[in-house]
Amino acid sequence: MNHRQNAHLLKRTRKYIRKVFRKKRARVLLFHNRTHIGSVVKIAYKMARKYSLNADDHLVLLLSAWFHNVGYISKTSNYENGSAERAEKFLKKRRVRNDIIERVKATIQSTAAKHQPTELIEQILADADQFYLGRKKFLSNTNLLRKEHEWLEGKKISKETWYKRTIDFIQSHSFHTEYAREHLANGVSNNLAKLIDKLPQPDQQLAKVKPFI
């Protein structure tokens, strides 16, 4: 596929994803929604240019970014497989090369929580997906994520419980690319400090561990 064909495919992909996330089931997703996906795509695009990806890698990365959360609409556990299947169905209808489709599926599936990405495009997508951890709007975003989980789990989650869970996640998390580490080091540390300050005094002492990103 040439540059023009790639651009056209990505345009059609964006239109399709936006349509999918307008459906009733998707409207309850306060965090994993069109806004989050658009942000991930935008960051992935910047990183693709930073690392001078070739045309195929660039296409695979952006297609994967657009589709990586689609499966979340119908299934929250192992949703990466559902996302990969939706991507495959969409791309086959557009007669996209099979090798591109297989790479998109693999890249989407690499975003699973316990997977350790090895390919550069997998690492870029993983970092773009967690970029919000270092953003100024992190606190408001993590509270949207808490409310989303309340709906999914069918029970209330106290802010204290959620903050502890999020602190544990940040402290065990590491970014894969130099780009993410350079751009997020201060932001992640500041956001972690804000979370810790919201905990009761005894818990603050236990939580004060420098994050490795």
Secondary structure, DSSP 8 states (H G I E B T S, - for coil): --HHHHHHHHHHHHHHHHHHTTSGGGGG-SSSSHHHHHHHHHHHHHHHHHTT--HHHHHHHHHHHHHTTGGGGT-STTHHHHHHHHHHHHHHHTT--HHHHHHHHHHHHTTSTT----SHHHHHHHHHHTGGGGSTTHHHHHHHHHHHHHHHHTS---HHHHHHHHHHHHHH----SHHHHHHHHHHHHHHHHHHHHTS-HHHHHHH------
